[in-house]
Amino acid sequence: MSKTVLITGGTGLVGSELVTQLHKTGHQVRLLSRAKQKDAKPPIFQWDYKNDFLEEGAFDGVDTIVHLAGAGVADQRWTKARKEEILNSRTQTSNLLYEKLKENPNGVKTIVAASAIGYYGMDTGDTRLDENSPAGNDYLAHVVDAWEASTSKFSALGIRVVQLRIGVVLSKKGGALTKLLEPPVSAPLASGQQYMSWVHINDLVGIILKSIENDAMNGVYNAVAPNPLTNKDFTKLTAKAFGKVYLPISVPKFVLKLMLGEMAGVVVGGNLVSADRIVKEGYKFEFDKLAPALEVLSRK
């Protein structure tokens, strides 16, 4: 059944691919953006969480919202101002949507909200984590915990809420993979034993589509492939797929901290995250193993 889907963050890496797939599967799409574009396709409605503004008519006919908005965690060094932007661009946008939905009559029945495996903490070793595992204690875990709290509130409005804890997204158009491919050679980071819980962008979009279309889905799901790998194995396979030289000499932790500051925790640490719940929900992964995923990405 065709749905009308309003997307925040719809021009980003994941949002752009989602828009394409929604159109292919017969759904109607509109976007919320900070910049107004006249006669845009799909239609764009303006919003500004800093000024508590959301353009009138944005919810008209909408039954589903996909909330992907949020400043990129790894795009800039974590200054105090950047850390505030990372948090506020997630929680305050959610709060704005909540207040406007509460104030205005609407037909919204479902919200699919982005979250992140950073919820568990930046370094959880080889402990296998599922959706019931506790939140971590570092900065990123606190951000994701607050982010989920801000989107959980929609259930009080009688709206079905699905929260997707997204892992390392693999795409040739941006994100972690393109950063890993920038250096002239490939080498493990820090110990190389930290786990990378990844997901091919096709599967992430597929999980979002399933969350939209399956009214039985509710609550938190890890949006990761079933087979995480250590950073060392991930790097080896990436080098092989893209024809790069692999050096078995790790980039030291202190070098990464000098380069990245506090943000180095994202690559120095890692998470071994379970995909069991989304698999039990019936989602069939297009790419459940890394080597075939990389092979396809290397050909594009």
Secondary structure, DSSP 8 states (H G I E B T S, - for coil): ---EEEEESTTSHHHHHHHHHHHHTT-EEEEEESS--TT-SS-EEEEEGGGTEE-TTTTTT--EEEE-----TTSS---HHHHHHHHHHHHHHHHHHHHHHHHS-----EEEEEEEGGGG-S--TT-EE-TTS---SSHHHHHHHHHHHHHHGGGGGT-EEEEEEE-EEE-TTSSHHHHHTSSSEE--BTTS-SEE-EEEHHHHHHHHHHHHH-TT--EEEEES-S--EEHHHHHHHHHHHHT-EE--S-B-HHHHHHHHGGGGHHHHS--EE--HHHHHTT---S--SHHHHHHHHHH-
